[in-house]
Amino acid sequence: MSNRPAARRVDVDWLRVFATYLLFPFHAAMVFNPAPFYHVRNADLSTGMLVFAGFISLWHMPLFFLLAGWSIVASLRARGTDGFVRERLLRLGVPLLVGCVFLMPPIKYLELASGLDANYRGLFVSPALQDGFRQVIPGGLPVAAPFHETFLQFLPTFYTHLDRFTWAHLWFVTYLLTFTLLYRRIIAAIVTRTYELGTVSPRWIYAPIVPLALVQIFLRPHWPGLQNLYDDWANVAYYTIFLFGGVALARHPVLEDRVADERWRALGIALASVLVLLFAVLGVVTSPVVVLAGSAVAGWCFVLALVGFARRWPFSDGPVFAYLVESALPVYILHQLAIVVLGYWVVGLPLGIAPKFTLLVVLSLAATLAVYHWVIRPLVPLRLAFGMRPRACPLRVPARPREAVTAVVLVLAGATTALGATPVGRWYADGGAAQVELRACARALCGEVVWLRSPFDENGCLMRDRWNPDPALRERTVVGLEIVRDLLPATDSVGAWTGGTIYDPGSGRTYRASLALDGNDRALLRGYVGLPIIGRTTTWVRVGSEERLCRAAQGHGDEQ
């Protein structure tokens, strides 16, 4: 899809890990923050926590969206537009569904039990909590309805009453998935353009400040930040700019180089902007326009500084790095439940704010990592449910000889690849138990079995086509057997072939087939009966790429 292959970036992954694990002190601070809104709330509140959480909020989620934009470019280059969408639906859509169904009800229940209610209509608080909110909202907030239900009474209403539903922190996943579907073709067009930037003036690095400030000044007062997606235009516009900022950096390395050069200047501008905002907290600065514009300047410049310093920092990529990168998405999904449940208990302890905050950070981090490490990480179904890849190396799945041949038939369709990739060549099937050579036959693709890891049957004889419905063909050896025929290029998708057939020597049956490339070194086939949905799947890996793919699978998680 591009003239530059996608590659893992250690600095980008470390930034993502940093942003993910920063959620623990950030959200723990929100329990003691007088500014709205969090699911549980301490009786005593702290202006220091207001400043701490406010500082992080200036650049934290913007950094997530910028890194997501970078990852979108990398994924599009590896998979093509359609394959990228499928991968995003699995990596984001499935965890979003799992999180909303299983993790969000306890969060919402404890929120309501605490006298708080954030729903799609706005923020509501009980009369007992109004004084705390008046520290930052003098007029207070709408009054929440009394809540005295048990969890079992509440649970059905979470799924049936829209004002009881929440996606809480998973709003980020919701927005990112929505942006993926809305902008995929625009970003794909950006990625496939052959134009490359030359010398870039530093002023272009700061140009996004203008639209960001306009969003804050003109949209933020009307849409202050309730992440309900359909009526949240300030956030949609604001984070879209950061997303496309990440796309631009990934597409044009010269921009990343310029950001690295500007890192100290960007940090200085960001700190100066934060100083202005701090004066606003102290009542020295009272202009809403200055505050809103300053938040845009600080947010963009802090993100630039972080990206620039990470670009120049000599990060390592050892086992700890691999573990943390793989944990990022599951930890993001899990952490809020741990903080809310433990926070509901911690706020009742006879302790000051500082020890409560420390205890909450330590316990929520330990609980989240324990669930991740001992429950989610080892179990394949839960790995998939939380957006992770299976742990198995692509070429090290044990298989019996006959299954090795049978699996040539059972393959997945769907993902596309970068322009210029070709399926012609030799491929491993079924974890390396067989090799099939695909070649051009006029305009079509055909392929034959050229090698078997175990070429003999249980009697020591060469494996033959003994299940063929034609008795005259049953003495043919499987090695040398043409099993793929008549796959023609798809008219509606780059990197895909359809309309062919694939023969299964293990059953003597012939199936309809389609093929799609997933990057340069994976081929996804599907053998099916009638409709493509009625079939089974497997993945082929190009011969010669196995060690590289195995290292990537074992050493790196996928992008968030």
TORDO-848483 format. One line per field, with one value per residue (C-alpha): residue number from 0; residue in one letter; z, y, x. Coordinates in steps of 0.1 Angstrom, whole numbers. Layout:
BEGIN
k NUM ...
r A ...
zz Z ...
yy Y ...
xx X ...
***
This chain:
BEGIN
k 0 1 2 3 4 5 6 7 8 9 10 11 12 13 14 15 16 17 18 19 20 21 22 23 24 25 26 27 28 29 30 31 32 33 34 35 36 37 38 39 40 41 42 43 44 45 46 47 48 49 50 51 52 53 54 55 56 57 58 59 60 61 62 63 64 65 66 67 68 69 70 71 72 73 74 75 76 77 78 79 80 81 82 83 84 85 86 87 88 89 90 91 92 93 94 95 96 97 98 99 100 101 102 103 104 105 106 107 108 109 110 111 112 113 114 115 116 117 118 119 120 121 122 123 124 125 126 127 128 129 130 131 132 133 134 135 136 137 138 139 140 141 142 143 144 145 146 147 148 149 150 151 152 153 154 155 156 157 158 159 160 161 162 163 164 165 166 167 168 169 170 171 172 173 174 175 176 177 178 179 180 181 182 183 184 185 186 187 188 189 190 191 192 193 194 195 196 197 198 199 200 201 202 203 204 205 206 207 208 209 210 211 212 213 214 215 216 217 218 219 220 221 222 223 224 225 226 227 228 229 230 231 232 233 234 235 236 237 238 239 240 241 242 243 244 245 246 247 248 249 250 251 252 253 254 255 256 257 258 259 260 261 262 263 264 265 266 267 268 269 270 271 272 273 274 275 276 277 278 279 280 281 282 283 284 285 286 287 288 289 290 291 292 293 294 295 296 297 298 299 300 301 302 303 304 305 306 307 308 309 310 311 312 313 314 315 316 317 318 319 320 321 322 323 324 325 326 327 328 329 330 331 332 333 334 335 336 337 338 339 340 341 342 343 344 345 346 347 348 349 350 351 352 353 354 355 356 357 358 359 360 361 362 363 364 365 366 367 368 369 370 371 372 373 374 375 376 377 378 379 380 381 382 383 384 385 386 387 388 389 390 391 392 393 394 395 396 397 398 399 400 401 402 403 404 405 406 407 408 409 410 411 412 413 414 415 416 417 418 419 420 421 422 423 424 425 426 427 428 429 430 431 432 433 434 435 436 437 438 439 440 441 442 443 444 445 446 447 448 449 450 451 452 453 454 455 456 457 458 459 460 461 462 463 464 465 466 467 468 469 470 471 472 473 474 475 476 477 478 479 480 481 482 483 484 485 486 487 488 489 490 491 492 493 494 495 496 497 498 499 500 501 502 503 504 505 506 507 508 509 510 511 512 513 514 515 516 517 518 519 520 521 522 523 524 525 526 527 528 529 530 531 532 533 534 535 536 537 538 539 540 541 542 543 544 545 546 547 548 549 550 551 552 553 554 555 556 557 558 559
r M S N R P A A R R V D V D W L R V F A T Y L L F P F H A A M V F N P A P F Y H V R N A D L S T G M L V F A G F I S L W H M P L F F L L A G W S I V A S L R A R G T D G F V R E R L L R L G V P L L V G C V F L M P P I K Y L E L A S G L D A N Y R G L F V S P A L Q D G F R Q V I P G G L P V A A P F H E T F L Q F L P T F Y T H L D R F T W A H L W F V T Y L L T F T L L Y R R I I A A I V T R T Y E L G T V S P R W I Y A P I V P L A L V Q I F L R P H W P G L Q N L Y D D W A N V A Y Y T I F L F G G V A L A R H P V L E D R V A D E R W R A L G I A L A S V L V L L F A V L G V V T S P V V V L A G S A V A G W C F V L A L V G F A R R W P F S D G P V F A Y L V E S A L P V Y I L H Q L A I V V L G Y W V V G L P L G I A P K F T L L V V L S L A A T L A V Y H W V I R P L V P L R L A F G M R P R A C P L R V P A R P R E A V T A V V L V L A G A T T A L G A T P V G R W Y A D G G A A Q V E L R A C A R A L C G E V V W L R S P F D E N G C L M R D R W N P D P A L R E R T V V G L E I V R D L L P A T D S V G A W T G G T I Y D P G S G R T Y R A S L A L D G N D R A L L R G Y V G L P I I G R T T T W V R V G S E E R L C R A A Q G H G D E Q
zz 0 4 -8 28 48 82 111 149 166 201 210 199 219 250 248 246 276 295 287 297 331 338 340 375 393 370 377 414 416 401 433 453 425 431 393 378 371 384 395 432 452 485 511 514 481 471 450 445 429 408 394 391 372 352 341 329 312 290 270 281 259 230 232 230 198 182 188 174 142 139 144 118 92 101 101 68 52 65 58 33 40 43 63 85 93 101 124 141 147 164 183 194 187 205 237 236 236 263 285 282 289 318 333 331 352 385 377 370 401 424 407 415 450 456 447 412 378 345 316 280 292 315 350 381 418 450 473 498 472 457 480 468 431 439 444 406 395 417 405 413 391 385 413 409 417 450 445 469 446 451 424 412 409 391 366 341 339 328 296 291 302 282 312 332 306 305 286 311 301 271 254 240 223 211 196 181 165 151 137 122 102 93 82 69 32 38 57 31 4 24 29 -8 -21 -35 -27 -1 19 15 40 66 84 122 120 103 134 155 128 144 174 154 147 182 198 176 187 223 220 199 205 241 259 242 244 276 274 281 259 245 209 192 210 218 189 207 216 182 165 190 190 152 148 171 152 119 135 142 107 93 115 105 68 66 87 80 103 131 126 129 160 176 167 183 215 238 223 224 261 269 252 269 304 297 288 319 340 325 333 368 372 361 388 413 400 385 349 343 306 293 258 272 293 264 239 265 270 232 231 262 249 215 226 254 230 206 233 244 209 202 234 228 193 206 237 235 245 250 236 259 276 300 270 252 283 289 252 251 283 273 258 284 313 297 297 332 352 357 374 398 407 411 432 454 455 468 497 502 505 537 554 583 564 548 511 505 520 504 470 474 486 458 431 445 451 418 398 416 412 375 367 387 367 335 342 357 341 308 294 296 282 244 246 271 251 221 242 254 220 222 197 204 222 198 173 138 127 158 161 163 137 126 90 76 93 77 43 52 66 32 25 56 53 60 36 40 47 19 16 4 -33 -48 -27 -45 -35 -60 -41 -16 15 48 56 90 111 87 82 45 18 -12 -41 -57 -92 -121 -145 -172 -153 -125 -95 -90 -65 -57 -26 -29 5 36 70 73 38 50 62 92 70 59 24 6 13 -16 -28 -16 -8 -43 -56 -88 -82 -111 -92 -59 -65 -70 -44 -24 -30 -65 -63 -77 -51 -58 -92 -110 -84 -102 -90 -72 -89 -57 -34 -39 -29 -31 -54 -57 -78 -75 -59 -35 -32 2 -2 34 24 -14 -15 -36 -21 -35 -24 -20 -11 4 14 50 45 23 42 52 28 41 22 27 16 17 5 -12 8 21 57 56 58 79 81 84 77 53 60 32 33 45 66 95 120 115 120 150 167 159 174 205 211 203 209 182 180 202
yy 0 23 26 22 -10 -9 -15 -17 14 9 46 46 15 29 60 39 18 51 65 33 29 66 59 45 77 98 81 75 113 118 102 132 159 185 189 166 137 103 73 74 105 111 133 154 169 184 213 196 166 191 205 171 155 187 188 152 156 184 159 124 114 136 115 83 95 107 73 57 77 65 29 32 40 11 -13 0 -6 -41 -52 -29 -10 -40 -61 -32 -27 -64 -62 -31 -48 -77 -56 -28 -40 -73 -58 -29 -54 -76 -46 -31 -64 -77 -48 -17 -28 -29 5 21 5 18 52 54 40 69 95 102 96 104 94 104 134 149 149 145 144 138 168 156 160 194 214 196 203 240 245 244 248 275 268 231 203 187 165 127 105 85 51 22 -9 -41 -50 -78 -54 -29 -53 -58 -21 -15 -33 -20 16 40 63 34 24 36 28 48 49 27 59 60 26 37 69 53 25 51 72 41 34 71 81 48 58 93 79 52 79 98 67 57 91 90 127 131 162 180 205 213 247 245 266 237 216 241 247 223 247 270 245 230 265 272 240 249 284 279 243 235 259 241 206 205 168 143 114 102 102 115 149 155 176 194 161 146 175 179 143 140 166 147 114 130 145 110 100 128 119 83 91 116 108 142 156 133 144 180 173 157 189 210 190 216 245 226 217 254 266 239 248 285 276 255 284 306 278 276 313 307 281 307 333 356 349 351 352 320 325 326 295 275 286 279 243 237 251 231 199 200 211 186 158 171 172 137 124 143 132 96 97 106 84 51 28 -10 -37 -67 -91 -64 -42 -71 -79 -43 -37 -68 -58 -23 -28 -54 -32 -2 -22 -36 -8 13 -15 -21 16 21 -11 -4 33 27 9 33 65 50 45 68 81 113 120 112 77 69 80 59 29 31 34 4 -19 -11 -16 -49 -62 -53 -69 -100 -105 -98 -121 -151 -150 -132 -137 -175 -182 -179 -171 -143 -130 -127 -111 -84 -77 -98 -122 -159 -167 -196 -189 -191 -220 -241 -256 -294 -314 -349 -357 -363 -331 -312 -320 -315 -280 -269 -266 -249 -213 -178 -151 -115 -92 -73 -61 -35 -28 -48 -79 -111 -146 -163 -184 -211 -211 -231 -246 -258 -246 -257 -293 -288 -264 -253 -235 -209 -198 -179 -200 -175 -149 -173 -187 -224 -243 -277 -295 -295 -308 -325 -326 -362 -376 -412 -427 -451 -480 -462 -456 -422 -404 -408 -394 -424 -406 -393 -400 -412 -446 -441 -411 -427 -437 -402 -390 -360 -343 -329 -328 -296 -286 -249 -239 -210 -182 -149 -114 -99 -69 -50 -56 -52 -83 -107 -136 -154 -178 -208 -242 -261 -298 -316 -349 -358 -362 -363 -332 -301 -268 -233 -210 -174 -160 -127 -115 -102 -83 -97 -129 -142 -156 -161 -188 -200 -233 -233 -249 -226 -194 -183 -182 -220 -231 -234 -215 -215 -192 -198 -182 -175 -198 -178 -154 -177 -166 -129 -135 -157 -130 -104 -125 -134 -101 -75 -70 -54 -17 -3
xx 0 30 65 78 71 56 79 77 89 103 98 62 55 72 51 20 31 38 4 -14 3 -1 -38 -34 -22 -43 -76 -67 -62 -97 -112 -99 -104 -130 -135 -161 -163 -153 -173 -164 -156 -137 -154 -123 -110 -77 -67 -34 -51 -71 -38 -22 -51 -57 -21 -21 -55 -40 -20 -27 -57 -43 -11 -32 -50 -18 -1 -33 -29 7 -4 -32 -6 15 -15 -28 6 7 -29 -46 -78 -102 -78 -71 -108 -112 -82 -95 -129 -112 -87 -111 -147 -145 -128 -153 -182 -167 -159 -194 -211 -190 -169 -191 -221 -201 -186 -220 -235 -208 -212 -249 -243 -219 -245 -232 -247 -230 -252 -258 -279 -253 -239 -260 -250 -268 -276 -249 -222 -232 -209 -178 -187 -194 -157 -153 -190 -205 -240 -238 -250 -285 -296 -293 -323 -320 -305 -311 -311 -291 -267 -289 -319 -297 -280 -309 -315 -279 -287 -323 -322 -299 -295 -281 -255 -219 -188 -168 -131 -139 -151 -116 -120 -154 -141 -111 -131 -155 -127 -112 -144 -150 -115 -101 -103 -90 -60 -55 -54 -28 -7 -7 3 38 45 72 79 112 125 99 99 94 62 44 51 30 3 -22 -24 -46 -75 -71 -75 -105 -121 -115 -127 -158 -169 -158 -182 -211 -198 -176 -167 -194 -182 -215 -202 -233 -234 -197 -185 -157 -140 -147 -130 -102 -91 -95 -68 -45 -53 -44 -13 -1 -10 12 41 40 36 64 95 109 81 92 128 116 96 127 146 119 115 131 112 79 85 92 60 40 54 47 11 7 19 -9 -34 -21 -27 -62 -67 -54 -78 -51 -62 -99 -104 -121 -106 -71 -77 -92 -66 -39 -52 -48 -13 -2 -18 -2 32 35 26 52 78 70 73 105 122 111 125 159 159 179 150 156 133 140 116 102 94 77 56 45 37 15 -2 -11 -46 -58 -45 -63 -96 -92 -77 -108 -128 -99 -97 -135 -140 -110 -117 -152 -136 -106 -126 -142 -109 -99 -68 -57 -58 -21 -21 -55 -41 -9 -29 -53 -26 -6 -36 -53 -20 -14 -49 -50 -16 -26 -58 -39 -9 -27 -61 -61 -26 -25 -60 -65 -102 -96 -66 -89 -116 -92 -77 -45 -31 -28 5 15 42 27 50 51 17 20 1 -3 8 -27 -40 -11 -24 -60 -53 -41 -79 -90 -81 -93 -103 -104 -75 -58 -22 2 4 32 28 24 12 35 60 64 42 41 7 -5 23 50 38 34 47 25 40 16 24 8 -13 -22 -43 -51 -33 -27 -6 8 21 59 69 56 72 60 55 47 15 12 25 57 43 44 12 -11 -44 -63 -96 -100 -136 -120 -103 -80 -64 -59 -23 -11 14 4 37 34 -4 -21 -46 -52 -68 -83 -80 -86 -78 -107 -122 -132 -102 -65 -44 -73 -82 -115 -135 -111 -111 -90 -87 -84 -64 -74 -110 -111 -133 -130 -141 -146 -118 -107 -73 -61 -27 -22 11 39 44 10 -16 -52 -72 -107 -122 -160 -192 -217 -213 -179 -193 -197 -160 -129 -97 -60 -31 -1 33 58 88 119 100 93 120 112 75 81 102 76 48 68 85 59 22 0 -7 -34
***
